[in-house]
Amino acid sequence: MCLALPALVVEIRDDEIAVGELGGVRKEISLALTPGVAVGCYVIVHVGHAIGVLDPEEAQRTLELFGEIATVRGAAG
């Protein structure tokens, strides 16, 4: 199973490397497939590569959904 997660770009290190944040975790990500991304953009990240740019509202809805899933899983386990 593959999973891509939305991350907020918080720092651009060079043309192809950025730092993305998801849930307080920061990680270097490649921007090679998403030229023109800027700080403040949301991107979809799969295995360390930004593979697309997300609308901020869509990113928030997705993150909220992941939060709900985590809450339900935590209550069940």
All heavy atoms as a GROMACS GRO file, in nm:
protein
  556
    1MET      N    1   0.085  -0.118   0.000
    1MET     CA    2   0.000   0.000   0.000
    1MET      C    3   0.089   0.124   0.000
    1MET      O    4   0.187   0.130   0.072
    1MET     CB    5  -0.088   0.000   0.124
    1MET     CG    6  -0.169   0.124   0.139
    1MET     SD    7  -0.305   0.095   0.249
    1MET     CE    8  -0.274   0.200   0.382
    2CYS      N    9   0.054   0.221  -0.080
    2CYS     CA   10   0.128   0.347  -0.086
    2CYS      C   11   0.044   0.455  -0.021
    2CYS      O   12  -0.078   0.454  -0.030
    2CYS     CB   13   0.155   0.385  -0.231
    2CYS     SG   14   0.263   0.271  -0.314
    3LEU      N   15   0.112   0.547   0.043
    3LEU     CA   16   0.043   0.657   0.109
    3LEU      C   17   0.120   0.785   0.083
    3LEU      O   18   0.241   0.790   0.102
    3LEU     CB   19   0.034   0.630   0.259
    3LEU     CG   20  -0.041   0.733   0.342
    3LEU    CD1   21  -0.187   0.740   0.300
    3LEU    CD2   22  -0.032   0.698   0.488
    4ALA      N   23   0.051   0.887   0.039
    4ALA     CA   24   0.109   1.019   0.022
    4ALA      C   25   0.039   1.112   0.120
    4ALA      O   26  -0.082   1.104   0.137
    4ALA     CB   27   0.091   1.067  -0.122
    5LEU      N   28   0.116   1.197   0.184
    5LEU     CA   29   0.062   1.285   0.288
    5LEU      C   30   0.082   1.430   0.252
    5LEU      O   31   0.184   1.466   0.195
    5LEU     CB   32   0.133   1.256   0.421
    5LEU     CG   33   0.123   1.115   0.474
    5LEU    CD1   34   0.216   1.096   0.592
    5LEU    CD2   35  -0.019   1.084   0.513
    6PRO      N   36  -0.013   1.516   0.291
    6PRO     CA   37   0.007   1.659   0.270
    6PRO      C   38   0.105   1.714   0.373
    6PRO      O   39   0.103   1.677   0.489
    6PRO     CB   40  -0.132   1.720   0.290
    6PRO     CG   41  -0.210   1.619   0.365
    6PRO     CD   42  -0.146   1.486   0.344
    7ALA      N   43   0.193   1.802   0.326
    7ALA     CA   44   0.290   1.867   0.415
    7ALA      C   45   0.299   2.013   0.377
    7ALA      O   46   0.288   2.050   0.260
    7ALA     CB   47   0.427   1.801   0.403
    8LEU      N   48   0.321   2.096   0.477
    8LEU     CA   49   0.339   2.239   0.456
    8LEU      C   50   0.487   2.266   0.433
    8LEU      O   51   0.572   2.224   0.512
    8LEU     CB   52   0.291   2.316   0.579
    8LEU     CG   53   0.310   2.467   0.578
    8LEU    CD1   54   0.227   2.531   0.467
    8LEU    CD2   55   0.275   2.525   0.714
    9VAL      N   56   0.520   2.337   0.326
    9VAL     CA   57   0.658   2.374   0.299
    9VAL      C   58   0.694   2.491   0.391
    9VAL      O   59   0.631   2.596   0.384
    9VAL     CB   60   0.679   2.410   0.151
    9VAL    CG1   61   0.821   2.461   0.127
    9VAL    CG2   62   0.648   2.292   0.062
   10VAL      N   63   0.793   2.469   0.478
   10VAL     CA   64   0.831   2.571   0.575
   10VAL      C   65   0.967   2.634   0.546
   10VAL      O   66   1.002   2.737   0.604
   10VAL     CB   67   0.829   2.516   0.720
   10VAL    CG1   68   0.688   2.479   0.760
   10VAL    CG2   69   0.924   2.400   0.737
   11GLU      N   70   1.044   2.572   0.456
   11GLU     CA   71   1.176   2.624   0.423
   11GLU      C   72   1.217   2.570   0.286
   11GLU      O   73   1.192   2.454   0.255
   11GLU     CB   74   1.277   2.578   0.528
   11GLU     CG   75   1.419   2.624   0.507
   11GLU     CD   76   1.516   2.568   0.610
   11GLU    OE1   77   1.472   2.523   0.718
   11GLU    OE2   78   1.636   2.568   0.581
   12ILE      N   79   1.278   2.656   0.206
   12ILE     CA   80   1.335   2.614   0.079
   12ILE      C   81   1.486   2.620   0.096
   12ILE      O   82   1.540   2.724   0.130
   12ILE     CB   83   1.293   2.706  -0.039
   12ILE    CG1   84   1.141   2.714  -0.051
   12ILE    CG2   85   1.360   2.661  -0.168
   12ILE    CD1   86   1.073   2.592  -0.105
   13ARG      N   87   1.553   2.507   0.074
   13ARG     CA   88   1.699   2.503   0.093
   13ARG      C   89   1.773   2.530  -0.038
   13ARG      O   90   1.880   2.588  -0.037
   13ARG     CB   91   1.740   2.369   0.152
   13ARG     CG   92   1.682   2.353   0.291
   13ARG     CD   93   1.769   2.274   0.380
   13ARG     NE   94   1.722   2.284   0.517
   13ARG     CZ   95   1.723   2.185   0.602
   13ARG    NH1   96   1.769   2.066   0.566
   13ARG    NH2   97   1.679   2.204   0.725
   14ASP      N   98   1.722   2.484  -0.148
   14ASP     CA   99   1.773   2.517  -0.281
   14ASP      C  100   1.662   2.488  -0.381
   14ASP      O  101   1.549   2.464  -0.341
   14ASP     CB  102   1.905   2.444  -0.314
   14ASP     CG  103   1.893   2.293  -0.324
   14ASP    OD1  104   1.789   2.243  -0.372
   14ASP    OD2  105   1.987   2.223  -0.285
   15ASP      N  106   1.693   2.488  -0.509
   15ASP     CA  107   1.588   2.472  -0.611
   15ASP      C  108   1.510   2.341  -0.598
   15ASP      O  109   1.395   2.334  -0.639
   15ASP     CB  110   1.648   2.479  -0.752
   15ASP     CG  111   1.691   2.620  -0.788
   15ASP    OD1  112   1.641   2.715  -0.724
   15ASP    OD2  113   1.773   2.635  -0.879
   16GLU      N  114   1.574   2.236  -0.545
   16GLU     CA  115   1.507   2.107  -0.543
   16GLU      C  116   1.491   2.045  -0.405
   16GLU      O  117   1.440   1.935  -0.393
   16GLU     CB  118   1.581   2.009  -0.634
   16GLU     CG  119   1.567   2.045  -0.780
   16GLU     CD  120   1.616   1.937  -0.873
   16GLU    OE1  121   1.660   1.831  -0.827
   16GLU    OE2  122   1.609   1.959  -0.994
   17ILE      N  123   1.532   2.114  -0.299
   17ILE     CA  124   1.520   2.059  -0.164
   17ILE      C  125   1.447   2.161  -0.075
   17ILE      O  126   1.478   2.279  -0.075
   17ILE     CB  127   1.657   2.027  -0.101
   17ILE    CG1  128   1.732   1.924  -0.184
   17ILE    CG2  129   1.642   1.980   0.043
   17ILE    CD1  130   1.668   1.786  -0.188
   18ALA      N  131   1.351   2.109   0.000
   18ALA     CA  132   1.276   2.193   0.094
   18ALA      C  133   1.261   2.117   0.224
   18ALA      O  134   1.295   1.999   0.235
   18ALA     CB  135   1.139   2.226   0.036
   19VAL      N  136   1.207   2.187   0.324
   19VAL     CA  137   1.169   2.122   0.449
   19VAL      C  138   1.018   2.132   0.458
   19VAL      O  139   0.960   2.240   0.443
   19VAL     CB  140   1.234   2.192   0.571
   19VAL    CG1  141   1.185   2.131   0.700
   19VAL    CG2  142   1.387   2.182   0.561
   20GLY      N  143   0.956   2.017   0.478
   20GLY     CA  144   0.812   2.011   0.493
   20GLY      C  145   0.776   1.973   0.635
   20GLY      O  146   0.853   1.907   0.704
   21GLU      N  147   0.658   2.018   0.681
   21GLU     CA  148   0.614   1.989   0.817
   21GLU      C  149   0.477   1.922   0.813
   21GLU      O  150   0.387   1.966   0.742
   21GLU     CB  151   0.607   2.117   0.898
   21GLU     CG  152   0.562   2.093   1.041
   21GLU     CD  153   0.567   2.219   1.124
   21GLU    OE1  154   0.674   2.249   1.176
   21GLU    OE2  155   0.463   2.287   1.131
   22LEU      N  156   0.466   1.816   0.891
   22LEU     CA  157   0.339   1.746   0.906
   22LEU      C  158   0.326   1.704   1.051
   22LEU      O  159   0.409   1.626   1.100
   22LEU     CB  160   0.331   1.625   0.814
   22LEU     CG  161   0.206   1.539   0.830
   22LEU    CD1  162   0.080   1.618   0.798
   22LEU    CD2  163   0.213   1.416   0.744
   23GLY      N  164   0.229   1.757   1.118
   23GLY     CA  165   0.206   1.719   1.258
   23GLY      C  166   0.323   1.750   1.349
   23GLY      O  167   0.351   1.675   1.441
   24GLY      N  168   0.394   1.858   1.322
   24GLY     CA  169   0.508   1.896   1.406
   24GLY      C  170   0.638   1.828   1.369
   24GLY      O  171   0.742   1.860   1.424
   25VAL      N  172   0.633   1.735   1.274
   25VAL     CA  173   0.754   1.667   1.229
   25VAL      C  174   0.804   1.736   1.102
   25VAL      O  175   0.727   1.757   1.009
   25VAL     CB  176   0.726   1.517   1.200
   25VAL    CG1  177   0.849   1.449   1.142
   25VAL    CG2  178   0.678   1.448   1.325
   26ARG      N  179   0.933   1.770   1.102
   26ARG     CA  180   0.992   1.832   0.984
   26ARG      C  181   1.085   1.735   0.915
   26ARG      O  182   1.158   1.662   0.980
   26ARG     CB  183   1.068   1.959   1.023
   26ARG     CG  184   0.975   2.069   1.068
   26ARG     CD  185   1.046   2.196   1.100
   26ARG     NE  186   0.947   2.298   1.133
   26ARG     CZ  187   0.965   2.426   1.112
   26ARG    NH1  188   1.078   2.470   1.062
   26ARG    NH2  189   0.870   2.511   1.145
   27LYS      N  190   1.080   1.737   0.782
   27LYS     CA  191   1.159   1.642   0.703
   27LYS      C  192   1.198   1.707   0.572
   27LYS      O  193   1.120   1.783   0.514
   27LYS     CB  194   1.072   1.518   0.676
   27LYS     CG  195   1.136   1.413   0.591
   27LYS     CD  196   1.044   1.293   0.580
   27LYS     CE  197   1.090   1.195   0.475
   27LYS     NZ  198   1.203   1.118   0.502
   28GLU      N  199   1.321   1.677   0.527
   28GLU     CA  200   1.362   1.725   0.395
   28GLU      C  201   1.283   1.652   0.288
   28GLU      O  202   1.260   1.531   0.298
   28GLU     CB  203   1.511   1.699   0.372
   28GLU     CG  204   1.600   1.806   0.426
   28GLU     CD  205   1.743   1.797   0.373
   28GLU    OE1  206   1.779   1.700   0.302
   28GLU    OE2  207   1.819   1.888   0.406
   29ILE      N  208   1.240   1.727   0.188
   29ILE     CA  209   1.168   1.668   0.076
   29ILE      C  210   1.224   1.723  -0.055
   29ILE      O  211   1.272   1.836  -0.061
   29ILE     CB  212   1.015   1.695   0.084
   29ILE    CG1  213   0.986   1.845   0.094
   29ILE    CG2  214   0.953   1.621   0.200
   29ILE    CD1  215   0.839   1.879   0.091
   30SER      N  216   1.216   1.641  -0.157
   30SER     CA  217   1.261   1.681  -0.290
   30SER      C  218   1.148   1.756  -0.360
   30SER      O  219   1.033   1.713  -0.358
   30SER     CB  220   1.299   1.558  -0.372
   30SER     OG  221   1.320   1.595  -0.507
   31LEU      N  222   1.185   1.866  -0.426
   31LEU     CA  223   1.090   1.942  -0.505
   31LEU      C  224   1.112   1.923  -0.655
   31LEU      O  225   1.057   1.995  -0.736
   31LEU     CB  226   1.100   2.092  -0.472
   31LEU     CG  227   1.070   2.134  -0.329
   31LEU    CD1  228   1.091   2.284  -0.313
   31LEU    CD2  229   0.930   2.093  -0.288
   32ALA      N  230   1.192   1.823  -0.691
   32ALA     CA  231   1.228   1.802  -0.832
   32ALA      C  232   1.105   1.786  -0.922
   32ALA      O  233   1.109   1.825  -1.039
   32ALA     CB  234   1.319   1.681  -0.845
   33LEU      N  235   0.998   1.730  -0.868
   33LEU     CA  236   0.877   1.706  -0.949
   33LEU      C  237   0.775   1.820  -0.939
   33LEU      O  238   0.670   1.813  -1.005
   33LEU     CB  239   0.812   1.574  -0.907
   33LEU     CG  240   0.900   1.451  -0.919
   33LEU    CD1  241   0.829   1.329  -0.860
   33LEU    CD2  242   0.938   1.427  -1.064
   34THR      N  243   0.803   1.918  -0.856
   34THR     CA  244   0.706   2.028  -0.834
   34THR      C  245   0.777   2.164  -0.839
   34THR      O  246   0.784   2.234  -0.738
   34THR     CB  247   0.635   2.011  -0.699
   34THR    OG1  248   0.733   1.996  -0.597
   34THR    CG2  249   0.542   1.891  -0.700
   35PRO      N  250   0.829   2.203  -0.955
   35PRO     CA  251   0.897   2.332  -0.964
   35PRO      C  252   0.803   2.447  -0.931
   35PRO      O  253   0.682   2.438  -0.953
   35PRO     CB  254   0.944   2.338  -1.109
   35PRO     CG  255   0.858   2.242  -1.182
   35PRO     CD  256   0.818   2.136  -1.083
   36GLY      N  257   0.858   2.551  -0.875
   36GLY     CA  258   0.779   2.670  -0.844
   36GLY      C  259   0.712   2.669  -0.709
   36GLY      O  260   0.644   2.765  -0.672
   37VAL      N  261   0.730   2.563  -0.631
   37VAL     CA  262   0.672   2.558  -0.497
   37VAL      C  263   0.743   2.660  -0.408
   37VAL      O  264   0.864   2.678  -0.416
   37VAL     CB  265   0.684   2.416  -0.437
   37VAL    CG1  266   0.651   2.415  -0.290
   37VAL    CG2  267   0.593   2.321  -0.513
   38ALA      N  268   0.667   2.727  -0.323
   38ALA     CA  269   0.722   2.829  -0.233
   38ALA      C  270   0.686   2.796  -0.088
   38ALA      O  271   0.598   2.713  -0.062
   38ALA     CB  272   0.665   2.965  -0.271
   39VAL      N  273   0.754   2.863   0.003
   39VAL     CA  274   0.721   2.850   0.145
   39VAL      C  275   0.574   2.887   0.163
   39VAL      O  276   0.526   2.984   0.105
   39VAL     CB  277   0.811   2.942   0.231
   39VAL    CG1  278   0.761   2.949   0.375
   39VAL    CG2  279   0.956   2.892   0.227
   40GLY      N  280   0.503   2.806   0.240
   40GLY     CA  281   0.360   2.828   0.263
   40GLY      C  282   0.271   2.742   0.176
   40GLY      O  283   0.151   2.734   0.202
   41CYS      N  284   0.327   2.678   0.074
   41CYS     CA  285   0.249   2.587  -0.011
   41CYS      C  286   0.233   2.452   0.059
   41CYS      O  287   0.320   2.410   0.133
   41CYS     CB  288   0.320   2.564  -0.145
   41CYS     SG  289   0.322   2.704  -0.256
   42TYR      N  290   0.123   2.386   0.030
   42TYR     CA  291   0.104   2.248   0.072
   42TYR      C  292   0.136   2.158  -0.047
   42TYR      O  293   0.094   2.187  -0.159
   42TYR     CB  294  -0.040   2.222   0.116
   42TYR     CG  295  -0.068   2.268   0.257
   42TYR    CD1  296  -0.117   2.394   0.282
   42TYR    CD2  297  -0.043   2.183   0.364
   42TYR    CE1  298  -0.144   2.436   0.411
   42TYR    CE2  299  -0.069   2.224   0.494
   42TYR     CZ  300  -0.119   2.351   0.517
   42TYR     OH  301  -0.144   2.392   0.645
   43VAL      N  302   0.211   2.053  -0.020
   43VAL     CA  303   0.244   1.956  -0.123
   43VAL      C  304   0.206   1.817  -0.075
   43VAL      O  305   0.196   1.792   0.045
   43VAL     CB  306   0.394   1.960  -0.160
   43VAL    CG1  307   0.430   2.090  -0.229
   43VAL    CG2  308   0.483   1.938  -0.038
   44ILE      N  309   0.184   1.727  -0.169
   44ILE     CA  310   0.162   1.586  -0.137
   44ILE      C  311   0.300   1.520  -0.142
   44ILE      O  312   0.371   1.532  -0.243
   44ILE     CB  313   0.068   1.520  -0.240
   44ILE    CG1  314  -0.072   1.576  -0.227
   44ILE    CG2  315   0.066   1.370  -0.224
   44ILE    CD1  316  -0.143   1.533  -0.102
   45VAL      N  317   0.338   1.451  -0.034
   45VAL     CA  318   0.470   1.390  -0.024
   45VAL      C  319   0.458   1.238  -0.022
   45VAL      O  320   0.380   1.182   0.055
   45VAL     CB  321   0.544   1.438   0.103
   45VAL    CG1  322   0.681   1.372   0.114
   45VAL    CG2  323   0.557   1.590   0.103
   46HIS      N  324   0.534   1.175  -0.110
   46HIS     CA  325   0.542   1.029  -0.115
   46HIS      C  326   0.690   0.991  -0.119
   46HIS      O  327   0.764   1.041  -0.204
   46HIS     CB  328   0.469   0.976  -0.238
   46HIS     CG  329   0.479   0.829  -0.255
   46HIS    ND1  330   0.422   0.741  -0.164
   46HIS    CD2  331   0.538   0.754  -0.349
   46HIS    CE1  332   0.447   0.617  -0.204
   46HIS    NE2  333   0.517   0.623  -0.316
   47VAL      N  334   0.731   0.910  -0.025
   47VAL     CA  335   0.870   0.865  -0.008
   47VAL      C  336   0.973   0.977  -0.028
   47VAL      O  337   1.072   0.962  -0.098
   47VAL     CB  338   0.904   0.740  -0.094
   47VAL    CG1  339   0.830   0.618  -0.047
   47VAL    CG2  340   0.882   0.765  -0.242
   48GLY      N  341   0.945   1.090   0.038
   48GLY     CA  342   1.041   1.200   0.038
   48GLY      C  343   1.037   1.292  -0.081
   48GLY      O  344   1.118   1.384  -0.091
   49HIS      N  345   0.941   1.272  -0.171
   49HIS     CA  346   0.930   1.356  -0.290
   49HIS      C  347   0.794   1.424  -0.294
   49HIS      O  348   0.691   1.358  -0.279
   49HIS     CB  349   0.945   1.272  -0.417
   49HIS     CG  350   1.080   1.213  -0.433
   49HIS    ND1  351   1.182   1.277  -0.498
   49HIS    CD2  352   1.130   1.095  -0.390
   49HIS    CE1  353   1.289   1.201  -0.495
   49HIS    NE2  354   1.260   1.090  -0.429
   50ALA      N  355   0.795   1.555  -0.314
   50ALA     CA  356   0.669   1.626  -0.338
   50ALA      C  357   0.622   1.587  -0.478
   50ALA      O  358   0.696   1.604  -0.575
   50ALA     CB  359   0.691   1.777  -0.328
   51ILE      N  360   0.502   1.532  -0.486
   51ILE     CA  361   0.452   1.484  -0.616
   51ILE      C  362   0.337   1.568  -0.669
   51ILE      O  363   0.287   1.543  -0.778
   51ILE     CB  364   0.412   1.335  -0.610
   51ILE    CG1  365   0.302   1.311  -0.506
   51ILE    CG2  366   0.533   1.248  -0.583
   51ILE    CD1  367   0.246   1.169  -0.507
   52GLY      N  368   0.296   1.669  -0.593
   52GLY     CA  369   0.190   1.757  -0.638
   52GLY      C  370   0.167   1.868  -0.538
   52GLY      O  371   0.209   1.859  -0.423
   53VAL      N  372   0.101   1.972  -0.584
   53VAL     CA  373   0.068   2.087  -0.499
   53VAL      C  374  -0.080   2.078  -0.465
   53VAL      O  375  -0.163   2.045  -0.549
   53VAL     CB  376   0.100   2.220  -0.570
   53VAL    CG1  377   0.064   2.339  -0.483
   53VAL    CG2  378   0.246   2.224  -0.611
   54LEU      N  379  -0.112   2.107  -0.339
   54LEU     CA  380  -0.251   2.100  -0.291
   54LEU      C  381  -0.305   2.239  -0.261
   54LEU      O  382  -0.233   2.325  -0.211
   54LEU     CB  383  -0.257   2.023  -0.160
   54LEU     CG  384  -0.282   1.876  -0.162
   54LEU    CD1  385  -0.284   1.824  -0.020
   54LEU    CD2  386  -0.408   1.840  -0.232
   55ASP      N  387  -0.432   2.256  -0.285
   55ASP     CA  388  -0.505   2.373  -0.240
   55ASP      C  389  -0.504   2.372  -0.087
   55ASP      O  390  -0.524   2.266  -0.026
   55ASP     CB  391  -0.648   2.362  -0.295
   55ASP     CG  392  -0.737   2.471  -0.246
   55ASP    OD1  393  -0.738   2.576  -0.307
   55ASP    OD2  394  -0.806   2.447  -0.143
   56PRO      N  395  -0.481   2.485  -0.021
   56PRO     CA  396  -0.474   2.487   0.126
   56PRO      C  397  -0.598   2.432   0.195
   56PRO      O  398  -0.588   2.362   0.296
   56PRO     CB  399  -0.454   2.635   0.160
   56PRO     CG  400  -0.397   2.696   0.038
   56PRO     CD  401  -0.452   2.616  -0.078
   57GLU      N  402  -0.717   2.459   0.141
   57GLU     CA  403  -0.839   2.408   0.203
   57GLU      C  404  -0.846   2.255   0.193
   57GLU      O  405  -0.887   2.187   0.286
   57GLU     CB  406  -0.964   2.472   0.140
   57GLU     CG  407  -0.981   2.618   0.175
   57GLU     CD  408  -0.897   2.711   0.087
   57GLU    OE1  409  -0.855   2.671  -0.024
   57GLU    OE2  410  -0.870   2.825   0.131
   58GLU      N  411  -0.807   2.202   0.078
   58GLU     CA  412  -0.806   2.057   0.060
   58GLU      C  413  -0.704   1.993   0.153
   58GLU      O  414  -0.729   1.888   0.212
   58GLU     CB  415  -0.774   2.021  -0.085
   58GLU     CG  416  -0.772   1.872  -0.112
   58GLU     CD  417  -0.908   1.806  -0.097
   58GLU    OE1  418  -1.011   1.875  -0.109
   58GLU    OE2  419  -0.911   1.685  -0.071
   59ALA      N  420  -0.589   2.056   0.168
   59ALA     CA  421  -0.487   2.004   0.260
   59ALA      C  422  -0.541   2.000   0.402
   59ALA      O  423  -0.523   1.900   0.473
   59ALA     CB  424  -0.360   2.090   0.253
   60GLN      N  425  -0.609   2.105   0.445
   60GLN     CA  426  -0.664   2.108   0.581
   60GLN      C  427  -0.770   2.000   0.601
   60GLN      O  428  -0.773   1.934   0.704
   60GLN     CB  429  -0.721   2.246   0.613
   60GLN     CG  430  -0.615   2.352   0.637
   60GLN     CD  431  -0.523   2.316   0.752
   60GLN    OE1  432  -0.564   2.264   0.855
   60GLN    NE2  433  -0.395   2.340   0.733
   61ARG      N  434  -0.856   1.982   0.502
   61ARG     CA  435  -0.959   1.877   0.512
   61ARG      C  436  -0.893   1.739   0.524
   61ARG      O  437  -0.936   1.655   0.603
   61ARG     CB  438  -1.053   1.880   0.391
   61ARG     CG  439  -1.155   1.992   0.398
   61ARG     CD  440  -1.265   1.974   0.295
   61ARG     NE  441  -1.217   1.974   0.158
   61ARG     CZ  442  -1.204   2.084   0.083
   61ARG    NH1  443  -1.237   2.201   0.132
   61ARG    NH2  444  -1.162   2.076  -0.041
   62THR      N  445  -0.790   1.716   0.446
   62THR     CA  446  -0.720   1.588   0.451
   62THR      C  447  -0.653   1.567   0.586
   62THR      O  448  -0.663   1.459   0.645
   62THR     CB  449  -0.616   1.580   0.337
   62THR    OG1  450  -0.684   1.598   0.213
   62THR    CG2  451  -0.544   1.447   0.338
   63LEU      N  452  -0.587   1.670   0.637
   63LEU     CA  453  -0.521   1.659   0.767
   63LEU      C  454  -0.623   1.636   0.878
   63LEU      O  455  -0.598   1.558   0.971
   63LEU     CB  456  -0.436   1.783   0.795
   63LEU     CG  457  -0.314   1.799   0.704
   63LEU    CD1  458  -0.252   1.937   0.722
   63LEU    CD2  459  -0.213   1.689   0.729
   64GLU      N  460  -0.738   1.701   0.871
   64GLU     CA  461  -0.843   1.679   0.970
   64GLU      C  462  -0.894   1.535   0.965
   64GLU      O  463  -0.917   1.473   1.069
   64GLU     CB  464  -0.958   1.777   0.948
   64GLU     CG  465  -0.923   1.919   0.986
   64GLU     CD  466  -1.026   2.021   0.940
   64GLU    OE1  467  -1.135   1.981   0.890
   64GLU    OE2  468  -0.999   2.142   0.955
   65LEU      N  469  -0.909   1.481   0.845
   65LEU     CA  470  -0.952   1.343   0.830
   65LEU      C  471  -0.851   1.247   0.892
   65LEU      O  472  -0.888   1.155   0.965
   65LEU     CB  473  -0.974   1.309   0.682
   65LEU     CG  474  -1.016   1.166   0.651
   65LEU    CD1  475  -1.147   1.132   0.721
   65LEU    CD2  476  -1.029   1.147   0.502
   66PHE      N  477  -0.722   1.269   0.865
   66PHE     CA  478  -0.619   1.186   0.928
   66PHE      C  479  -0.625   1.196   1.080
   66PHE      O  480  -0.607   1.098   1.151
   66PHE     CB  481  -0.479   1.222   0.878
   66PHE     CG  482  -0.446   1.167   0.743
   66PHE    CD1  483  -0.396   1.250   0.644
   66PHE    CD2  484  -0.464   1.032   0.713
   66PHE    CE1  485  -0.363   1.199   0.519
   66PHE    CE2  486  -0.432   0.981   0.588
   66PHE     CZ  487  -0.382   1.066   0.489
   67GLY      N  488  -0.653   1.317   1.132
   67GLY     CA  489  -0.666   1.335   1.276
   67GLY      C  490  -0.783   1.255   1.332
   67GLY      O  491  -0.772   1.193   1.440
   68GLU      N  492  -0.896   1.256   1.263
   68GLU     CA  493  -1.012   1.178   1.306
   68GLU      C  494  -0.981   1.028   1.307
   68GLU      O  495  -1.018   0.958   1.399
   68GLU     CB  496  -1.131   1.207   1.215
   68GLU     CG  497  -1.189   1.345   1.230
   68GLU     CD  498  -1.298   1.374   1.129
   68GLU    OE1  499  -1.359   1.279   1.076
   68GLU    OE2  500  -1.321   1.493   1.101
   69ILE      N  501  -0.913   0.984   1.202
   69ILE     CA  502  -0.876   0.841   1.196
   69ILE      C  503  -0.786   0.805   1.313
   69ILE      O  504  -0.806   0.700   1.378
   69ILE     CB  505  -0.809   0.809   1.061
   69ILE    CG1  506  -0.911   0.821   0.948
   69ILE    CG2  507  -0.745   0.670   1.062
   69ILE    CD1  508  -0.850   0.819   0.809
   70ALA      N  509  -0.690   0.889   1.344
   70ALA     CA  510  -0.598   0.862   1.455
   70ALA      C  511  -0.674   0.857   1.587
   70ALA      O  512  -0.647   0.772   1.673
   70ALA     CB  513  -0.489   0.967   1.460
   71THR      N  514  -0.771   0.945   1.604
   71THR     CA  515  -0.851   0.948   1.726
   71THR      C  516  -0.932   0.821   1.741
   71THR      O  517  -0.935   0.759   1.848
   71THR     CB  518  -0.944   1.070   1.727
   71THR    OG1  519  -0.864   1.189   1.721
   71THR    CG2  520  -1.030   1.073   1.850
   72VAL      N  521  -0.998   0.779   1.634
   72VAL     CA  522  -1.078   0.657   1.637
   72VAL      C  523  -0.989   0.535   1.664
   72VAL      O  524  -1.022   0.449   1.745
   72VAL     CB  525  -1.159   0.639   1.506
   72VAL    CG1  526  -1.220   0.501   1.497
   72VAL    CG2  527  -1.264   0.747   1.495
   73ARG      N  528  -0.876   0.528   1.597
   73ARG     CA  529  -0.784   0.415   1.617
   73ARG      C  530  -0.732   0.413   1.759
   73ARG      O  531  -0.717   0.307   1.818
   73ARG     CB  532  -0.670   0.419   1.518
   73ARG     CG  533  -0.714   0.386   1.376
   73ARG     CD  534  -0.596   0.382   1.284
   73ARG     NE  535  -0.500   0.283   1.324
   73ARG     CZ  536  -0.485   0.164   1.269
   73ARG    NH1  537  -0.560   0.130   1.167
   73ARG    NH2  538  -0.395   0.080   1.311
   74GLY      N  539  -0.704   0.530   1.816
   74GLY     CA  540  -0.654   0.539   1.954
   74GLY      C  541  -0.759   0.493   2.054
   74GLY      O  542  -0.729   0.427   2.153
   75ALA      N  543  -0.886   0.526   2.027
   75ALA     CA  544  -0.995   0.486   2.117
   75ALA      C  545  -1.021   0.336   2.107
   75ALA      O  546  -1.064   0.273   2.204
   75ALA     CB  547  -1.121   0.564   2.083
   76ALA      N  548  -0.994   0.277   1.990
   76ALA     CA  549  -1.021   0.136   1.970
   76ALA      C  550  -0.909   0.047   2.023
   76ALA      O  551  -0.928  -0.070   2.046
   76ALA     CB  552  -1.041   0.107   1.821
   77GLY      N  553  -0.790   0.103   2.038
   77GLY     CA  554  -0.676   0.020   2.075
   77GLY      C  555  -0.634   0.038   2.214
   77GLY      O  556  -0.583  -0.029   2.289
   0.00000   0.00000   0.00000
